[in-house]
Amino acid sequence: MSNELYQKFEPVVLEYRLYYDAKGKPISMSSHNHPEGDYIVITKEQYDLPNYNCRVVNGKMVFDIENLISVQLTKSTSGVAVVAGYPNLVAEEEYPEIEYYDRVS
């Protein structure tokens, strides 16, 4: 790509977000095509190495190192869309085989 063409495009600035529920429990993360909901802005490092053993308190991530939080997932008809057979892979775009999971705890 030529330098002239490169300079005509605005750089894409990603905003990394952690979405959480009414109790402060993390729900999901996004870097683009942001959904509606309560969120805080997080760093790229926090986005790249997600740790859901936290809560959002007063707009900040708080980690409970002494009492680790376990999250149980269950298949459902709504909730987070994931790649079928892989509940840890969130399907952010249309994907041919998806299933849904919700948190139990």
Chimera marker file (.cmm) of the C-alpha trace (Angstrom):
<marker_set name="trace">
<marker id="1" x="0.000" y="0.000" z="0.000" r="1" g="1" b="0" radius="0.5"/>
<marker id="2" x="1.404" y="3.389" z="-0.899" r="1" g="1" b="0" radius="0.5"/>
<marker id="3" x="2.133" y="5.917" z="1.802" r="1" g="1" b="0" radius="0.5"/>
<marker id="4" x="-0.345" y="8.383" z="0.247" r="1" g="1" b="0" radius="0.5"/>
<marker id="5" x="-3.162" y="5.848" z="0.355" r="1" g="1" b="0" radius="0.5"/>
<marker id="6" x="-2.208" y="4.820" z="3.880" r="1" g="1" b="0" radius="0.5"/>
<marker id="7" x="-2.405" y="8.427" z="5.110" r="1" g="1" b="0" radius="0.5"/>
<marker id="8" x="-5.967" y="8.858" z="3.735" r="1" g="1" b="0" radius="0.5"/>
<marker id="9" x="-7.387" y="6.313" z="6.165" r="1" g="1" b="0" radius="0.5"/>
<marker id="10" x="-8.117" y="7.153" z="9.768" r="1" g="1" b="0" radius="0.5"/>
<marker id="11" x="-6.445" y="4.778" z="12.221" r="1" g="1" b="0" radius="0.5"/>
<marker id="12" x="-8.866" y="2.381" z="13.873" r="1" g="1" b="0" radius="0.5"/>
<marker id="13" x="-8.978" y="2.905" z="17.622" r="1" g="1" b="0" radius="0.5"/>
<marker id="14" x="-10.356" y="-0.055" z="19.536" r="1" g="1" b="0" radius="0.5"/>
<marker id="15" x="-12.053" y="0.363" z="22.891" r="1" g="1" b="0" radius="0.5"/>
<marker id="16" x="-11.821" y="-2.747" z="25.027" r="1" g="1" b="0" radius="0.5"/>
<marker id="17" x="-14.867" y="-3.262" z="27.232" r="1" g="1" b="0" radius="0.5"/>
<marker id="18" x="-15.863" y="-5.614" z="30.027" r="1" g="1" b="0" radius="0.5"/>
<marker id="19" x="-19.642" y="-5.980" z="30.350" r="1" g="1" b="0" radius="0.5"/>
<marker id="20" x="-21.142" y="-6.885" z="33.713" r="1" g="1" b="0" radius="0.5"/>
<marker id="21" x="-24.519" y="-7.631" z="35.292" r="1" g="1" b="0" radius="0.5"/>
<marker id="22" x="-26.368" y="-5.851" z="38.126" r="1" g="1" b="0" radius="0.5"/>
<marker id="23" x="-24.272" y="-7.684" z="40.739" r="1" g="1" b="0" radius="0.5"/>
<marker id="24" x="-20.991" y="-6.675" z="39.083" r="1" g="1" b="0" radius="0.5"/>
<marker id="25" x="-20.304" y="-10.136" z="37.663" r="1" g="1" b="0" radius="0.5"/>
<marker id="26" x="-18.554" y="-10.132" z="34.266" r="1" g="1" b="0" radius="0.5"/>
<marker id="27" x="-20.736" y="-11.200" z="31.353" r="1" g="1" b="0" radius="0.5"/>
<marker id="28" x="-18.587" y="-10.674" z="28.254" r="1" g="1" b="0" radius="0.5"/>
<marker id="29" x="-15.922" y="-8.558" z="26.596" r="1" g="1" b="0" radius="0.5"/>
<marker id="30" x="-15.808" y="-6.708" z="23.284" r="1" g="1" b="0" radius="0.5"/>
<marker id="31" x="-13.384" y="-4.608" z="21.277" r="1" g="1" b="0" radius="0.5"/>
<marker id="32" x="-15.723" y="-3.513" z="18.465" r="1" g="1" b="0" radius="0.5"/>
<marker id="33" x="-19.407" y="-3.684" z="17.491" r="1" g="1" b="0" radius="0.5"/>
<marker id="34" x="-20.202" y="-2.947" z="21.116" r="1" g="1" b="0" radius="0.5"/>
<marker id="35" x="-23.548" y="-4.219" z="22.427" r="1" g="1" b="0" radius="0.5"/>
<marker id="36" x="-25.736" y="-2.259" z="24.820" r="1" g="1" b="0" radius="0.5"/>
<marker id="37" x="-25.233" y="-2.769" z="28.539" r="1" g="1" b="0" radius="0.5"/>
<marker id="38" x="-23.222" y="-1.812" z="31.592" r="1" g="1" b="0" radius="0.5"/>
<marker id="39" x="-19.489" y="-1.881" z="30.972" r="1" g="1" b="0" radius="0.5"/>
<marker id="40" x="-16.119" y="-0.527" z="32.009" r="1" g="1" b="0" radius="0.5"/>
<marker id="41" x="-13.219" y="0.232" z="29.696" r="1" g="1" b="0" radius="0.5"/>
<marker id="42" x="-10.297" y="-2.160" z="30.211" r="1" g="1" b="0" radius="0.5"/>
<marker id="43" x="-6.759" y="-2.370" z="28.847" r="1" g="1" b="0" radius="0.5"/>
<marker id="44" x="-5.703" y="-4.449" z="25.856" r="1" g="1" b="0" radius="0.5"/>
<marker id="45" x="-3.725" y="-6.675" z="28.225" r="1" g="1" b="0" radius="0.5"/>
<marker id="46" x="-6.826" y="-7.345" z="30.338" r="1" g="1" b="0" radius="0.5"/>
<marker id="47" x="-8.782" y="-8.089" z="27.161" r="1" g="1" b="0" radius="0.5"/>
<marker id="48" x="-6.096" y="-10.433" z="25.774" r="1" g="1" b="0" radius="0.5"/>
<marker id="49" x="-5.807" y="-12.372" z="29.053" r="1" g="1" b="0" radius="0.5"/>
<marker id="50" x="-9.371" y="-12.393" z="30.391" r="1" g="1" b="0" radius="0.5"/>
<marker id="51" x="-9.876" y="-13.203" z="34.049" r="1" g="1" b="0" radius="0.5"/>
<marker id="52" x="-13.510" y="-13.532" z="35.049" r="1" g="1" b="0" radius="0.5"/>
<marker id="53" x="-12.596" y="-14.038" z="38.731" r="1" g="1" b="0" radius="0.5"/>
<marker id="54" x="-13.495" y="-10.454" z="39.489" r="1" g="1" b="0" radius="0.5"/>
<marker id="55" x="-16.347" y="-8.090" z="40.172" r="1" g="1" b="0" radius="0.5"/>
<marker id="56" x="-16.975" y="-4.542" z="39.021" r="1" g="1" b="0" radius="0.5"/>
<marker id="57" x="-17.260" y="-2.301" z="42.073" r="1" g="1" b="0" radius="0.5"/>
<marker id="58" x="-17.627" y="1.473" z="41.730" r="1" g="1" b="0" radius="0.5"/>
<marker id="59" x="-16.526" y="1.289" z="38.095" r="1" g="1" b="0" radius="0.5"/>
<marker id="60" x="-13.353" y="-0.714" z="38.748" r="1" g="1" b="0" radius="0.5"/>
<marker id="61" x="-12.342" y="-4.352" z="38.483" r="1" g="1" b="0" radius="0.5"/>
<marker id="62" x="-11.823" y="-5.907" z="41.905" r="1" g="1" b="0" radius="0.5"/>
<marker id="63" x="-10.142" y="-9.310" z="42.124" r="1" g="1" b="0" radius="0.5"/>
<marker id="64" x="-10.853" y="-11.653" z="44.993" r="1" g="1" b="0" radius="0.5"/>
<marker id="65" x="-7.624" y="-13.606" z="45.198" r="1" g="1" b="0" radius="0.5"/>
<marker id="66" x="-8.400" y="-15.334" z="48.499" r="1" g="1" b="0" radius="0.5"/>
<marker id="67" x="-11.859" y="-16.570" z="47.499" r="1" g="1" b="0" radius="0.5"/>
<marker id="68" x="-11.766" y="-17.630" z="43.896" r="1" g="1" b="0" radius="0.5"/>
<marker id="69" x="-15.075" y="-17.455" z="42.088" r="1" g="1" b="0" radius="0.5"/>
<marker id="70" x="-16.219" y="-20.451" z="40.127" r="1" g="1" b="0" radius="0.5"/>
<marker id="71" x="-18.732" y="-20.006" z="37.359" r="1" g="1" b="0" radius="0.5"/>
<marker id="72" x="-20.911" y="-22.866" z="36.279" r="1" g="1" b="0" radius="0.5"/>
<marker id="73" x="-22.313" y="-22.781" z="32.765" r="1" g="1" b="0" radius="0.5"/>
<marker id="74" x="-25.351" y="-24.594" z="31.494" r="1" g="1" b="0" radius="0.5"/>
<marker id="75" x="-26.708" y="-25.014" z="27.986" r="1" g="1" b="0" radius="0.5"/>
<marker id="76" x="-29.752" y="-22.887" z="27.338" r="1" g="1" b="0" radius="0.5"/>
<marker id="77" x="-31.898" y="-21.434" z="24.579" r="1" g="1" b="0" radius="0.5"/>
<marker id="78" x="-30.654" y="-17.902" z="25.265" r="1" g="1" b="0" radius="0.5"/>
<marker id="79" x="-27.583" y="-16.327" z="26.777" r="1" g="1" b="0" radius="0.5"/>
<marker id="80" x="-24.143" y="-16.149" z="25.229" r="1" g="1" b="0" radius="0.5"/>
<marker id="81" x="-23.727" y="-17.581" z="21.718" r="1" g="1" b="0" radius="0.5"/>
<marker id="82" x="-20.716" y="-19.896" z="21.495" r="1" g="1" b="0" radius="0.5"/>
<marker id="83" x="-19.211" y="-22.241" z="18.931" r="1" g="1" b="0" radius="0.5"/>
<marker id="84" x="-21.000" y="-25.588" z="19.248" r="1" g="1" b="0" radius="0.5"/>
<marker id="85" x="-19.001" y="-27.928" z="21.477" r="1" g="1" b="0" radius="0.5"/>
<marker id="86" x="-16.693" y="-25.155" z="22.714" r="1" g="1" b="0" radius="0.5"/>
<marker id="87" x="-18.382" y="-23.053" z="25.423" r="1" g="1" b="0" radius="0.5"/>
<marker id="88" x="-15.204" y="-21.005" z="25.904" r="1" g="1" b="0" radius="0.5"/>
<marker id="89" x="-15.289" y="-19.690" z="22.291" r="1" g="1" b="0" radius="0.5"/>
<marker id="90" x="-17.780" y="-16.841" z="22.043" r="1" g="1" b="0" radius="0.5"/>
<marker id="91" x="-19.270" y="-16.439" z="18.560" r="1" g="1" b="0" radius="0.5"/>
<marker id="92" x="-19.069" y="-12.674" z="17.987" r="1" g="1" b="0" radius="0.5"/>
<marker id="93" x="-20.075" y="-12.985" z="14.343" r="1" g="1" b="0" radius="0.5"/>
<marker id="94" x="-22.446" y="-15.300" z="12.540" r="1" g="1" b="0" radius="0.5"/>
<marker id="95" x="-21.157" y="-18.830" z="12.741" r="1" g="1" b="0" radius="0.5"/>
<marker id="96" x="-22.725" y="-21.927" z="11.177" r="1" g="1" b="0" radius="0.5"/>
<marker id="97" x="-22.887" y="-24.024" z="14.346" r="1" g="1" b="0" radius="0.5"/>
<marker id="98" x="-23.687" y="-22.235" z="17.587" r="1" g="1" b="0" radius="0.5"/>
<marker id="99" x="-25.247" y="-23.085" z="20.909" r="1" g="1" b="0" radius="0.5"/>
<marker id="100" x="-26.087" y="-20.964" z="23.929" r="1" g="1" b="0" radius="0.5"/>
<marker id="101" x="-24.857" y="-21.001" z="27.506" r="1" g="1" b="0" radius="0.5"/>
<marker id="102" x="-25.980" y="-19.138" z="30.628" r="1" g="1" b="0" radius="0.5"/>
<marker id="103" x="-24.317" y="-18.811" z="34.004" r="1" g="1" b="0" radius="0.5"/>
<marker id="104" x="-25.810" y="-20.896" z="36.787" r="1" g="1" b="0" radius="0.5"/>
<marker id="105" x="-24.071" y="-19.215" z="39.711" r="1" g="1" b="0" radius="0.5"/>
<link id1="1" id2="2" r="1" g="1" b="0" radius="0.2"/>
<link id1="2" id2="3" r="1" g="1" b="0" radius="0.2"/>
<link id1="3" id2="4" r="1" g="1" b="0" radius="0.2"/>
<link id1="4" id2="5" r="1" g="1" b="0" radius="0.2"/>
<link id1="5" id2="6" r="1" g="1" b="0" radius="0.2"/>
<link id1="6" id2="7" r="1" g="1" b="0" radius="0.2"/>
<link id1="7" id2="8" r="1" g="1" b="0" radius="0.2"/>
<link id1="8" id2="9" r="1" g="1" b="0" radius="0.2"/>
<link id1="9" id2="10" r="1" g="1" b="0" radius="0.2"/>
<link id1="10" id2="11" r="1" g="1" b="0" radius="0.2"/>
<link id1="11" id2="12" r="1" g="1" b="0" radius="0.2"/>
<link id1="12" id2="13" r="1" g="1" b="0" radius="0.2"/>
<link id1="13" id2="14" r="1" g="1" b="0" radius="0.2"/>
<link id1="14" id2="15" r="1" g="1" b="0" radius="0.2"/>
<link id1="15" id2="16" r="1" g="1" b="0" radius="0.2"/>
<link id1="16" id2="17" r="1" g="1" b="0" radius="0.2"/>
<link id1="17" id2="18" r="1" g="1" b="0" radius="0.2"/>
<link id1="18" id2="19" r="1" g="1" b="0" radius="0.2"/>
<link id1="19" id2="20" r="1" g="1" b="0" radius="0.2"/>
<link id1="20" id2="21" r="1" g="1" b="0" radius="0.2"/>
<link id1="21" id2="22" r="1" g="1" b="0" radius="0.2"/>
<link id1="22" id2="23" r="1" g="1" b="0" radius="0.2"/>
<link id1="23" id2="24" r="1" g="1" b="0" radius="0.2"/>
<link id1="24" id2="25" r="1" g="1" b="0" radius="0.2"/>
<link id1="25" id2="26" r="1" g="1" b="0" radius="0.2"/>
<link id1="26" id2="27" r="1" g="1" b="0" radius="0.2"/>
<link id1="27" id2="28" r="1" g="1" b="0" radius="0.2"/>
<link id1="28" id2="29" r="1" g="1" b="0" radius="0.2"/>
<link id1="29" id2="30" r="1" g="1" b="0" radius="0.2"/>
<link id1="30" id2="31" r="1" g="1" b="0" radius="0.2"/>
<link id1="31" id2="32" r="1" g="1" b="0" radius="0.2"/>
<link id1="32" id2="33" r="1" g="1" b="0" radius="0.2"/>
<link id1="33" id2="34" r="1" g="1" b="0" radius="0.2"/>
<link id1="34" id2="35" r="1" g="1" b="0" radius="0.2"/>
<link id1="35" id2="36" r="1" g="1" b="0" radius="0.2"/>
<link id1="36" id2="37" r="1" g="1" b="0" radius="0.2"/>
<link id1="37" id2="38" r="1" g="1" b="0" radius="0.2"/>
<link id1="38" id2="39" r="1" g="1" b="0" radius="0.2"/>
<link id1="39" id2="40" r="1" g="1" b="0" radius="0.2"/>
<link id1="40" id2="41" r="1" g="1" b="0" radius="0.2"/>
<link id1="41" id2="42" r="1" g="1" b="0" radius="0.2"/>
<link id1="42" id2="43" r="1" g="1" b="0" radius="0.2"/>
<link id1="43" id2="44" r="1" g="1" b="0" radius="0.2"/>
<link id1="44" id2="45" r="1" g="1" b="0" radius="0.2"/>
<link id1="45" id2="46" r="1" g="1" b="0" radius="0.2"/>
<link id1="46" id2="47" r="1" g="1" b="0" radius="0.2"/>
<link id1="47" id2="48" r="1" g="1" b="0" radius="0.2"/>
<link id1="48" id2="49" r="1" g="1" b="0" radius="0.2"/>
<link id1="49" id2="50" r="1" g="1" b="0" radius="0.2"/>
<link id1="50" id2="51" r="1" g="1" b="0" radius="0.2"/>
<link id1="51" id2="52" r="1" g="1" b="0" radius="0.2"/>
<link id1="52" id2="53" r="1" g="1" b="0" radius="0.2"/>
<link id1="53" id2="54" r="1" g="1" b="0" radius="0.2"/>
<link id1="54" id2="55" r="1" g="1" b="0" radius="0.2"/>
<link id1="55" id2="56" r="1" g="1" b="0" radius="0.2"/>
<link id1="56" id2="57" r="1" g="1" b="0" radius="0.2"/>
<link id1="57" id2="58" r="1" g="1" b="0" radius="0.2"/>
<link id1="58" id2="59" r="1" g="1" b="0" radius="0.2"/>
<link id1="59" id2="60" r="1" g="1" b="0" radius="0.2"/>
<link id1="60" id2="61" r="1" g="1" b="0" radius="0.2"/>
<link id1="61" id2="62" r="1" g="1" b="0" radius="0.2"/>
<link id1="62" id2="63" r="1" g="1" b="0" radius="0.2"/>
<link id1="63" id2="64" r="1" g="1" b="0" radius="0.2"/>
<link id1="64" id2="65" r="1" g="1" b="0" radius="0.2"/>
<link id1="65" id2="66" r="1" g="1" b="0" radius="0.2"/>
<link id1="66" id2="67" r="1" g="1" b="0" radius="0.2"/>
<link id1="67" id2="68" r="1" g="1" b="0" radius="0.2"/>
<link id1="68" id2="69" r="1" g="1" b="0" radius="0.2"/>
<link id1="69" id2="70" r="1" g="1" b="0" radius="0.2"/>
<link id1="70" id2="71" r="1" g="1" b="0" radius="0.2"/>
<link id1="71" id2="72" r="1" g="1" b="0" radius="0.2"/>
<link id1="72" id2="73" r="1" g="1" b="0" radius="0.2"/>
<link id1="73" id2="74" r="1" g="1" b="0" radius="0.2"/>
<link id1="74" id2="75" r="1" g="1" b="0" radius="0.2"/>
<link id1="75" id2="76" r="1" g="1" b="0" radius="0.2"/>
<link id1="76" id2="77" r="1" g="1" b="0" radius="0.2"/>
<link id1="77" id2="78" r="1" g="1" b="0" radius="0.2"/>
<link id1="78" id2="79" r="1" g="1" b="0" radius="0.2"/>
<link id1="79" id2="80" r="1" g="1" b="0" radius="0.2"/>
<link id1="80" id2="81" r="1" g="1" b="0" radius="0.2"/>
<link id1="81" id2="82" r="1" g="1" b="0" radius="0.2"/>
<link id1="82" id2="83" r="1" g="1" b="0" radius="0.2"/>
<link id1="83" id2="84" r="1" g="1" b="0" radius="0.2"/>
<link id1="84" id2="85" r="1" g="1" b="0" radius="0.2"/>
<link id1="85" id2="86" r="1" g="1" b="0" radius="0.2"/>
<link id1="86" id2="87" r="1" g="1" b="0" radius="0.2"/>
<link id1="87" id2="88" r="1" g="1" b="0" radius="0.2"/>
<link id1="88" id2="89" r="1" g="1" b="0" radius="0.2"/>
<link id1="89" id2="90" r="1" g="1" b="0" radius="0.2"/>
<link id1="90" id2="91" r="1" g="1" b="0" radius="0.2"/>
<link id1="91" id2="92" r="1" g="1" b="0" radius="0.2"/>
<link id1="92" id2="93" r="1" g="1" b="0" radius="0.2"/>
<link id1="93" id2="94" r="1" g="1" b="0" radius="0.2"/>
<link id1="94" id2="95" r="1" g="1" b="0" radius="0.2"/>
<link id1="95" id2="96" r="1" g="1" b="0" radius="0.2"/>
<link id1="96" id2="97" r="1" g="1" b="0" radius="0.2"/>
<link id1="97" id2="98" r="1" g="1" b="0" radius="0.2"/>
<link id1="98" id2="99" r="1" g="1" b="0" radius="0.2"/>
<link id1="99" id2="100" r="1" g="1" b="0" radius="0.2"/>
<link id1="100" id2="101" r="1" g="1" b="0" radius="0.2"/>
<link id1="101" id2="102" r="1" g="1" b="0" radius="0.2"/>
<link id1="102" id2="103" r="1" g="1" b="0" radius="0.2"/>
<link id1="103" id2="104" r="1" g="1" b="0" radius="0.2"/>
<link id1="104" id2="105" r="1" g="1" b="0" radius="0.2"/>
</marker_set>
